[in-house]
Amino acid sequence: MPELSARRRLLVLAICCMSLLIVSLDNTALNVALPSMQDDLHAGTSGLQWTIDAYTLVLASLLMLAGSTADRIGRKRVFMAGLIVFTIGSALCSVAPDLDTLVIFRMVQAVGGSMLNPVAMSIITNTFTEPRERARAIGAWGAVVGISMAMGPLVGGLLVEAVSWRAIFWVNLPVGAAALLLTLRYVPESRAPKARRPDPVGQLLVIALFGALTYAIIEAPSAGLATVLPFAAVAVAALLGLLAYEPRRAEPLIDLRFFRSAPFSGATVIAISAFAALGGFLFLSTLYLQNVRGLDALHAGLWMLPMAVPTFLCAPLAGRLVGSRGPRVPLLIAGLAMTASAVLFAGFEGETSDVTLFVGYVLFGVGFGFVNAPITNTAVSGMPRAQAGVAAAVASTSRQLGQTLGVAVVGAVLAAGIGASSYREAFVTAARPGWWVLVLCGAAVLVVGVLTSGRWARRTAERTAERLEPGEVRQVVGVAERA
């Protein structure tokens, strides 16, 4: 990639952030629309789960393929293809006649989305090569999640009340078109110096693992153990297959040696835990506000602001802390705040006070705001630049897998607790085990963050760097020492 001026680098960052905005905005706005979709499409709890998880599942399954493909054939080319497919998928979702068709069109959307965020992160990594500058760029990237959290529920609520849930997908059309034109004009092409060969067997195993696991979790409450056990067996077999097959390939879909680095493995576990908490939190919160408290979509969206604003404000601060002091402090803050928020919600009653509700949302927003920058920076900083796309894709895959599992597990717990009762009567009691699942997720962020950001973790990162590419060791040690 040619050396860019400071102004051009900021413009590239802004364009990449636009892709994150439409993907994140789509998810947060759609959560507010779930009760409206439930009524319009006559969907049960599992149907609502699939409208979210069909997207995140396909996204998680294809992210590593998109990252390695972008490194091979060109990041700009893949990024532009992703914008086109995502925009078309959004248009199709807006006209879906029933739940099954909507789920299929959400999967089309996800195919495009898989080419956006990891490839955009790879572009950012190769544009901002100085570690501190890159950490700040990643902090700004994380702030976009806060913007989408603030805008998504409000925009979604307004559109649902003024038009219908279908209008949510219209927002992606002009933003996607603008991002496409700007990418064509201003983003330079880049690719890895050495092209990586495709790994179709590894890709199929990843799809089988994620798909079978998610289906087994979501359908367990309604389909029964006998139906889901074969899918659980497929998931286990696919995992074992990946562990046995990938190390034998010269150029695997994912280099399992990455996970010998404790900071990288820790970032993966933390990403899964944090985004599982986010997915479950949004799913339960939306249903609670509208089905228990009786709020309309707009007022439910307004209640998301106490979470969105701290996320927006804390993300750039987290980026600066990672750049100056390493990932430990932001991860400690994130783990404590997310755990405290989930504990607070676990003790809620149906008509809990507004002050308690407000504090719970603020705490979760602070925690989530601090978690994104250390995850991303740790995942990509210790890797050779030639594999930036794959490393960024692993981090993005972990996020999407976490959100998929969060919605699947919490939704399954909720569905099992509600049974044949009405939401208003049974929701609070049925949701309590789900909130405790989120407590465990927050605790995992805290504990794993502490364990994988010390001296022992730094030594594992150094040894991993030597195995991956000896010429990159100096850069890796420089990043790790600040941890």
C-alpha positions in Angstrom: 0.0 0.0 0.0 1.4 3.4 -0.9 2.3 5.9 1.8 -0.7 8.2 2.4 -1.0 11.7 3.8 -2.5 12.2 7.2 -5.6 13.6 5.7 -6.0 10.7 3.3 -5.5 8.2 6.1 -8.3 9.9 8.1 -10.5 9.7 5.0 -9.8 6.0 4.6 -10.7 5.5 8.3 -14.0 7.4 7.9 -14.9 5.3 4.8 -14.2 2.1 6.7 -16.2 3.3 9.7 -19.2 3.9 7.3 -19.3 0.1 6.6 -19.2 -0.6 10.4 -22.0 1.9 10.9 -24.5 0.3 8.5 -23.8 -3.2 9.8 -24.1 -2.1 13.5 -27.0 0.2 12.9 -28.9 -2.6 11.1 -28.5 -4.9 14.1 -29.3 -2.4 16.9 -32.3 -0.9 15.0 -33.6 -4.4 14.3 -33.6 -5.4 18.0 -36.1 -2.5 18.7 -38.3 -3.8 15.9 -38.5 -7.4 17.3 -41.9 -7.1 19.0 -43.4 -5.4 15.9 -42.0 -8.2 13.7 -43.3 -10.8 16.1 -46.8 -9.5 15.6 -46.6 -8.9 11.9 -45.0 -12.2 11.0 -46.6 -14.2 13.7 -43.2 -15.4 15.1 -42.4 -17.1 18.3 -39.3 -16.7 20.4 -37.2 -19.0 18.2 -38.4 -17.1 15.1 -37.1 -13.9 16.6 -33.8 -15.5 17.5 -33.4 -16.6 13.8 -34.0 -13.1 12.5 -30.9 -12.1 14.5 -28.8 -15.3 14.4 -29.3 -16.1 10.7 -27.3 -13.0 10.0 -24.6 -13.3 12.7 -24.2 -17.1 12.0 -23.5 -16.6 8.3 -21.3 -13.6 9.1 -19.3 -15.6 11.6 -18.9 -18.6 9.2 -17.6 -16.5 6.3 -15.4 -13.8 8.0 -12.2 -15.8 7.9 -12.7 -16.7 4.3 -13.4 -13.1 3.5 -10.3 -12.0 5.3 -8.0 -14.4 3.6 -9.6 -13.8 0.2 -9.0 -10.0 0.7 -5.4 -10.6 1.5 -5.1 -12.7 -1.6 -7.0 -10.9 -4.4 -7.1 -7.3 -3.0 -8.8 -5.7 0.1 -10.4 -2.9 -1.8 -12.0 -5.2 -4.3 -13.5 -7.5 -1.7 -14.6 -4.5 0.4 -16.5 -3.0 -2.6 -18.1 -6.4 -3.4 -19.3 -6.6 0.2 -20.9 -3.2 0.1 -22.8 -4.2 -3.1 -24.1 -7.5 -1.7 -25.0 -6.0 1.7 -27.0 -3.2 0.1 -28.8 -5.6 -2.2 -29.6 -7.9 0.7 -31.0 -4.9 2.7 -33.3 -4.1 -0.2 -34.5 -7.7 -0.3 -35.1 -7.8 3.5 -37.4 -4.8 3.2 -39.8 -6.6 1.0 -39.7 -10.1 2.6 -43.3 -11.5 2.6 -42.9 -13.9 5.6 -40.5 -15.0 8.3 -38.7 -17.7 6.3 -38.0 -15.4 3.4 -36.7 -12.7 5.8 -34.3 -15.2 7.3 -33.0 -16.1 3.9 -32.6 -12.5 2.9 -30.8 -11.8 6.2 -28.3 -14.5 5.2 -27.7 -12.7 1.8 -27.1 -9.5 3.8 -24.6 -11.5 6.0 -22.6 -12.7 2.9 -22.0 -9.0 2.1 -21.4 -8.1 5.7 -18.7 -10.8 6.0 -16.7 -8.8 3.4 -16.9 -5.5 5.2 -15.8 -5.4 8.9 -12.7 -7.7 8.8 -11.6 -6.3 5.5 -12.1 -2.7 6.7 -10.1 -3.5 9.8 -7.3 -5.0 7.7 -7.3 -1.8 5.6 -7.0 0.3 8.8 -4.2 -1.9 10.1 -2.2 -1.5 6.8 -3.0 2.3 6.7 -2.1 3.1 10.3 1.2 1.3 10.7 2.5 3.2 13.8 1.2 1.2 16.9 0.0 4.2 18.9 -1.7 5.8 15.9 -3.3 2.5 15.0 -4.6 2.1 18.6 -6.3 5.5 18.3 -7.8 4.7 14.9 -9.2 1.5 16.4 -10.6 3.5 19.3 -12.4 5.7 16.7 -13.6 2.6 15.0 -15.0 1.4 18.3 -16.8 4.7 18.8 -18.8 4.0 15.7 -20.4 1.1 17.6 -21.5 3.6 20.2 -22.9 5.9 17.5 -24.9 2.9 16.1 -26.1 2.1 19.5 -27.3 5.7 20.0 -28.8 6.1 16.5 -30.0 2.5 15.9 -32.7 2.3 18.6 -33.9 5.8 17.9 -33.9 5.5 14.1 -35.5 2.0 14.4 -38.1 3.2 16.8 -39.0 6.2 14.7 -39.3 4.1 11.5 -41.3 1.4 13.2 -43.8 3.9 14.6 -43.9 6.0 11.4 -43.8 3.3 8.7 -43.0 -0.3 9.7 -40.1 -2.5 10.7 -39.4 -2.9 7.0 -38.2 0.7 6.8 -35.2 -0.1 9.0 -33.5 -1.8 6.0 -34.0 1.3 3.8 -31.4 3.2 5.9 -28.6 0.9 4.5 -29.3 1.8 0.9 -28.0 5.4 0.7 -25.1 4.8 3.2 -24.0 1.7 1.3 -24.1 3.6 -2.0 -22.1 6.5 -0.6 -19.5 4.2 0.9 -19.1 2.4 -2.4 -18.5 5.6 -4.4 -16.0 6.9 -1.8 -14.2 3.6 -1.6 -13.8 3.6 -5.4 -12.3 7.1 -5.4 -10.2 7.2 -2.2 -9.2 3.8 -0.8 -6.0 2.4 -2.3 -5.8 -1.3 -3.2 -3.6 -3.5 -1.0 -3.0 -7.2 -0.6 -0.7 -9.6 1.2 2.8 -10.0 -0.4 2.2 -13.8 -0.6 -1.2 -15.0 -1.7 -2.8 -17.7 0.5 -4.5 -20.6 -1.1 -8.2 -21.3 -0.4 -9.1 -23.9 2.2 -12.5 -25.3 1.2 -12.5 -28.2 3.7 -11.7 -25.9 6.6 -14.4 -23.5 5.5 -17.0 -26.3 5.3 -16.0 -27.5 8.8 -16.4 -23.9 10.2 -19.9 -23.6 8.7 -20.8 -27.0 10.0 -19.6 -26.2 13.5 -21.3 -22.8 13.9 -24.5 -23.8 12.1 -25.1 -27.1 13.9 -24.2 -25.6 17.3 -26.5 -22.6 16.9 -29.4 -24.7 15.6 -29.0 -27.1 18.6 -29.2 -24.3 21.1 -32.1 -22.4 19.5 -34.3 -25.3 18.8 -33.6 -27.3 22.0 -36.6 -25.8 24.0 -39.2 -26.6 21.3 -37.8 -29.5 19.2 -36.6 -31.7 22.1 -33.4 -33.5 22.9 -33.8 -36.3 20.4 -34.0 -33.8 17.5 -31.0 -31.6 18.5 -28.6 -34.3 19.6 -27.5 -35.1 16.0 -26.8 -31.4 15.4 -24.7 -31.3 18.6 -22.8 -34.4 17.4 -22.1 -32.7 14.1 -20.8 -29.6 15.9 -18.4 -31.7 18.0 -17.3 -33.7 14.9 -16.6 -30.5 13.0 -14.6 -29.1 15.9 -12.5 -32.2 16.1 -12.1 -32.2 12.3 -10.8 -28.6 12.4 -8.3 -29.4 15.1 -7.0 -32.4 13.2 -7.1 -31.0 9.6 -6.0 -27.4 9.9 -2.5 -28.0 11.4 -1.6 -30.3 8.4 -2.2 -27.6 5.8 0.6 -25.3 4.8 -1.9 -22.4 4.4 -4.9 -23.2 6.5 -8.1 -21.1 6.7 -7.0 -20.2 10.2 -3.4 -20.8 11.5 -4.0 -22.5 14.9 -0.5 -21.4 15.9 -2.1 -17.9 16.5 -3.7 -19.4 19.6 -0.4 -20.3 21.2 -0.2 -16.5 22.0 -2.1 -16.0 25.2 -3.0 -12.4 24.4 -4.5 -13.5 21.0 -6.4 -16.4 22.6 -7.5 -14.1 25.4 -8.8 -11.6 22.9 -10.8 -14.3 21.2 -12.4 -15.6 24.4 -13.1 -12.0 25.6 -14.7 -11.1 22.3 -17.0 -14.1 22.4 -17.9 -13.4 26.0 -18.4 -9.6 25.6 -20.5 -9.9 22.4 -22.5 -12.8 23.8 -23.4 -10.4 26.6 -24.3 -7.7 24.1 -26.5 -10.0 22.0 -28.3 -11.4 25.1 -28.6 -7.9 26.7 -30.2 -6.3 23.6 -32.5 -9.3 23.1 -33.8 -9.4 26.6 -34.0 -5.6 27.1 -36.1 -5.0 24.0 -38.6 -7.6 24.9 -38.7 -6.4 28.5 -39.3 -2.8 27.6 -42.0 -3.4 25.1 -43.7 -6.6 26.2 -43.5 -6.1 30.0 -43.4 -2.3 30.4 -45.7 -1.7 27.5 -43.5 0.9 25.8 -43.7 1.6 22.1 -40.7 1.1 19.8 -39.7 4.7 20.0 -39.7 5.0 23.8 -37.9 1.6 24.0 -35.3 3.1 21.7 -34.9 6.1 24.0 -34.2 3.8 26.9 -31.1 2.5 25.0 -29.5 5.9 25.1 -28.1 5.5 28.6 -26.2 2.5 27.3 -25.3 4.0 23.9 -23.8 7.3 25.1 -21.2 5.8 27.5 -20.2 3.3 24.8 -19.6 6.2 22.4 -17.7 8.2 24.9 -15.6 5.4 26.4 -14.5 3.7 23.1 -12.0 6.5 22.1 -10.7 6.6 25.7 -10.2 2.9 25.6 -8.2 3.2 22.4 -5.9 5.8 24.0 -5.4 3.7 27.1 -4.5 0.7 24.9 -2.0 2.8 23.0 -0.3 4.2 26.1 -0.7 1.6 28.8 -1.8 -1.6 27.1 -5.1 -3.6 27.2 -5.2 -4.6 30.9 -6.9 -1.4 32.4 -9.6 -1.2 29.8 -10.4 -4.9 30.2 -10.6 -4.6 34.0 -13.1 -1.7 33.6 -15.1 -3.5 31.0 -15.3 -6.7 33.0 -16.3 -5.1 36.2 -18.9 -2.8 34.6 -20.6 -5.5 32.5 -20.7 -7.9 35.4 -22.2 -5.3 37.7 -24.9 -4.4 35.1 -25.9 -8.0 34.6 -26.1 -8.6 38.4 -28.4 -5.5 38.7 -30.7 -6.8 35.9 -30.8 -10.3 37.4 -32.5 -8.8 40.5 -35.1 -6.8 38.6 -38.8 -7.2 39.1 -41.5 -6.4 36.5 -41.8 -2.7 37.5 -38.4 -1.9 38.8 -37.5 1.7 39.4 -36.4 3.9 36.5 -33.3 4.9 38.4 -32.2 1.3 38.8 -32.9 0.6 35.1 -30.9 3.7 34.1 -27.9 2.7 36.2 -27.9 -0.8 34.7 -27.9 0.6 31.1 -25.1 3.1 31.9 -22.9 0.4 33.5 -23.3 -1.9 30.5 -22.5 0.9 28.1 -19.3 1.8 30.0 -18.2 -1.8 30.0 -18.9 -2.4 26.3 -17.3 0.9 25.4 -14.0 -0.2 27.0 -13.9 -3.7 25.6 -13.7 -3.3 21.8 -10.4 -1.5 21.4 -8.3 -3.9 23.5 -9.8 -6.9 21.7 -9.1 -5.6 18.2 -5.7 -4.2 19.0 -4.5 -7.3 20.7 -5.7 -9.5 17.9 -3.9 -7.7 15.1 -0.9 -6.1 16.8 1.0 -9.4 17.4 0.5 -10.8 13.9 2.7 -10.4 10.7 1.2 -7.7 8.5 0.9 -10.2 5.7 -1.7 -12.0 7.7 -3.5 -8.9 9.0 -6.7 -9.9 7.2 -6.9 -13.4 8.7 -6.1 -12.0 12.2 -8.7 -9.3 12.0 -11.2 -11.9 10.7 -10.6 -14.1 13.7 -11.4 -11.2 16.0 -14.5 -10.3 14.0 -15.5 -14.0 13.9 -15.2 -14.1 17.6 -17.5 -11.1 18.0 -20.2 -12.5 15.7 -20.0 -16.0 17.1 -20.4 -14.5 20.6 -23.4 -12.5 19.6 -24.9 -15.5 17.9 -24.4 -17.7 21.0 -25.7 -14.9 23.3 -29.0 -14.6 21.5 -29.2 -18.4 21.1 -28.5 -19.3 24.7 -30.5 -16.5 26.3 -33.4 -16.9 23.9 -33.5 -20.7 24.6 -33.5 -20.1 28.3 -36.3 -17.5 27.9 -38.3 -19.8 25.7 -38.0 -22.7 28.1 -39.1 -20.5 31.0 -42.1 -18.9 29.3 -43.5 -22.0 27.8 -47.2 -21.5 27.0 -47.5 -18.4 29.3 -47.8 -14.9 28.0 -44.7 -12.7 27.9 -46.1 -10.1 30.3 -46.9 -12.7 32.9 -43.8 -14.9 32.8 -41.1 -12.8 31.3 -39.3 -11.5 34.4 -39.0 -14.9 36.1 -38.2 -16.7 32.8 -35.5 -14.1 31.9 -33.7 -14.2 35.3 -31.5 -17.3 34.4 -30.6 -15.5 31.1 -29.3 -12.4 33.1 -27.2 -14.7 35.2 -25.7 -16.1 31.9 -24.7 -12.5 31.1 -23.1 -12.2 34.6 -20.9 -15.1 33.7 -20.0 -13.5 30.4 -18.9 -10.3 32.2 -16.9 -12.3 34.7 -15.1 -14.1 31.9 -14.1 -10.7 30.4 -12.6 -9.7 33.8 -10.8 -12.9 34.6 -9.4 -13.7 31.1 -8.4 -10.0 30.7 -6.2 -10.2 33.8 -4.7 -13.6 33.0 -3.8 -12.8 29.4 -2.3 -9.3 29.8 0.7 -10.0 32.1 4.4 -11.1 31.7 3.6 -14.7 31.1 1.2 -13.8 28.3 3.8 -11.5 26.8 6.3 -14.3 26.7 3.8 -16.6 24.8 3.3 -13.8 22.3 7.0 -13.5 21.7 7.4 -17.2 21.2 4.4 -17.3 18.8 5.9 -14.4 16.8 9.1 -16.3 16.4 7.2 -19.3 14.9 5.0 -17.2 12.6 7.6 -14.8 11.1 10.9 -14.1 12.8 11.3 -10.7 11.0 8.2 -9.4 12.9 9.3 -10.2 16.4 10.5 -6.7 17.2 7.2 -5.2 16.4 5.3 -7.8 18.5 7.6 -7.3 21.5 7.1 -3.5 21.3 3.3 -3.9 21.5 3.4 -6.6 24.2 5.7 -4.7 26.5 3.1 -1.9 26.9 0.7 -4.6 28.1 
